[in-house]
Amino acid sequence: MAKVIRSYIGKIVSDARDKSVTVLIERRVRHPLLGKIVKKFKKYHAHDENNQYKSGDVVVIVESRPISKSKSWIVESSVEKA
């Protein structure tokens, strides 16, 4: 059975750390009781080897092996520059 590699598209909200960025992922889900569409947000720490992505960029992150205590995602490519 093949392993599924998760990937998300999100916006970089912080690039203050060396070789790391914080990516905000937004998803829309239906509320179970009210039926209204609500936004849910989650932040992921991703590895950026060359420090080439800046705050405000929209990027694709993919799951990888654990790189540090909080990083297990890698920035794969840029979708849109800030």
Stockholm file with secondary structure:
# STOCKHOLM 1.0

chainA/1-82         MAKVIRSYIGKIVSDARDKSVTVLIERRVRHPLLGKIVKKFKKYHAHDENNQYKSGDVVVIVESRPISKSKSWIVESSVEKA
#=GR chainA/1-82 SS CCCCCCEEEEEEEECCSTTEEEEEEEEEEECTTTCCEEEEEEEEEEECTTCCCCTTCEEEEEECSCCSSSEEEEEEEEEECC
#=GC SS_cons        CCCCCCEEEEEEEECCSTTEEEEEEEEEEECTTTCCEEEEEEEEEEECTTCCCCTTCEEEEEECSCCSSSEEEEEEEEEECC
//
